[in-house]
Amino acid sequence: MPADTTSAIHAQLIAAMEQRAANLGGEARRALETRLAELRAADTAALDKTPPAPSQPGLRDLVADLAREPSPQTAAYPDIPALADFRQLWSTLRADSQLQQSVAHTATDAGPLNSTALASRAIALMRELSPAYLRAFLAYVDDLAWLEQMEHPGTSAGSVTTRKRRARRKPRD
């Protein structure tokens, strides 16, 4: 039984015995008080013995650790100013490429609430109003897709083979 469940049951038992002891007197009350003292002592001893639960570091902690301790590979390659221009050009080209792909996959006869059509319109509006935001947004989406692939290696979301396998399945009777 998990420790949280055990401690919750223990707390309920102690509370019930306190209520019962409050309504009794004499020898019965002294027996309940003795038992309550034993339960409280056991509860305190169990808390002292329980090691703290290991905390799992979050993404923020991981990023902070990586920022604090540069890897030997990173230290070997200094930041080149011309590289910033290349990165800017690459992100612009990547955003344009992804925008063209999203527009190409939009159905011409899609209704006004079609999710693909809505996403394509939102991306087109982002491109017109704030190209820098679109680049940042697409970089974020790329990172999420990369993390999803890391979680499920060997599978790609929406792959053609997956869709074909789904189409071949027979309905259950």
Secondary structure by P-SEA (a helix, b strand, c coil): ccaaaaaaaaaaaaaaaaaaaaacccaaaaaaaaaaaaaaaaaaaaaaacccccccccaaaaaaaaaacccaaaaaccccaaaaaaaaaaaaaaaaaaaaaaaaacccccccccaaaaaaaaaaaaaaccaaaaaaaaaaaaaaaaaaaaaccccccccaaaaaaaaaccccc
